[in-house]
Amino acid sequence: MSGSNRNPSQINPNIQEIAFVLFSEIRQLIDAAKQRAAFALNAEITLLYWQVGDRYM
């Protein structure tokens, strides 16, 4: 029952800090995935144009 004696104002900053760190890490993962996807897309588009040019030029 010692946990019930905690002051909610002491708990919230810890939860907020953990949530901030968690969301920051998730955001970094999303940004990294976007960069990898953009790189892969650019590589595929370049390859497509190269193949089209090679075939018809």
Sine and cosine of phi, psi and omega as CSV:
sin_phi,cos_phi,sin_psi,cos_psi,sin_omega,cos_omega
0.00,0.00,-0.04,1.00,-0.01,-1.00
-0.91,0.40,-0.43,0.91,0.02,-1.00
-0.93,0.37,-0.44,0.90,-0.01,-1.00
-0.97,0.25,-0.22,0.98,0.01,-1.00
-1.00,0.09,-0.03,1.00,-0.03,-1.00
-0.95,0.32,0.59,-0.81,0.07,-1.00
-0.99,0.13,0.81,-0.58,-0.03,-1.00
-0.83,0.56,-0.48,0.87,0.01,-1.00
-0.94,0.35,-0.37,0.93,0.06,-1.00
-0.99,0.15,-0.46,0.89,-0.02,-1.00
-0.99,0.16,-0.68,0.73,-0.09,-1.00
-0.84,0.54,-0.71,0.70,0.02,-1.00
-0.86,0.51,-0.61,0.79,0.03,-1.00
-0.91,0.41,-0.70,0.71,0.02,-1.00
-0.90,0.44,-0.67,0.74,0.01,-1.00
-0.90,0.44,-0.64,0.76,0.01,-1.00
-0.92,0.39,-0.69,0.72,0.03,-1.00
-0.89,0.46,-0.69,0.72,0.01,-1.00
-0.89,0.45,-0.66,0.75,0.02,-1.00
-0.88,0.48,-0.71,0.70,0.01,-1.00
-0.90,0.44,-0.70,0.71,0.00,-1.00
-0.87,0.49,-0.76,0.65,-0.01,-1.00
-0.92,0.40,-0.54,0.84,0.07,-1.00
-0.90,0.43,-0.68,0.73,0.03,-1.00
-0.91,0.41,-0.66,0.75,0.04,-1.00
-0.89,0.45,-0.66,0.75,0.02,-1.00
-0.88,0.47,-0.66,0.76,0.04,-1.00
-0.89,0.45,-0.64,0.77,0.05,-1.00
-0.90,0.44,-0.68,0.74,0.02,-1.00
-0.90,0.44,-0.71,0.70,0.00,-1.00
-0.88,0.47,-0.66,0.75,0.02,-1.00
-0.91,0.42,-0.65,0.76,0.02,-1.00
-0.91,0.42,-0.62,0.78,0.05,-1.00
-0.89,0.45,-0.66,0.75,0.01,-1.00
-0.90,0.43,-0.68,0.74,0.03,-1.00
-0.91,0.42,-0.64,0.77,0.01,-1.00
-0.91,0.42,-0.68,0.73,0.01,-1.00
-0.90,0.44,-0.66,0.75,0.03,-1.00
-0.89,0.46,-0.71,0.70,0.00,-1.00
-0.90,0.43,-0.66,0.75,0.02,-1.00
-0.89,0.45,-0.71,0.70,0.02,-1.00
-0.88,0.48,-0.64,0.77,0.02,-1.00
-0.90,0.43,-0.68,0.73,-0.01,-1.00
-0.92,0.39,-0.65,0.76,0.03,-1.00
-0.90,0.43,-0.68,0.74,0.03,-1.00
-0.88,0.48,-0.70,0.71,0.03,-1.00
-0.88,0.47,-0.67,0.74,0.03,-1.00
-0.86,0.50,-0.76,0.65,0.00,-1.00
-0.88,0.47,-0.62,0.78,0.02,-1.00
-0.89,0.46,-0.71,0.71,-0.01,-1.00
-0.91,0.42,-0.67,0.75,0.03,-1.00
-0.90,0.44,-0.72,0.69,0.01,-1.00
-0.89,0.45,-0.63,0.78,0.00,-1.00
-0.92,0.39,-0.60,0.80,-0.06,-1.00
-0.98,0.22,-0.63,0.78,-0.17,-0.99
-0.94,-0.35,0.03,1.00,0.00,-1.00
-0.93,-0.38,0.00,0.00,0.00,0.00
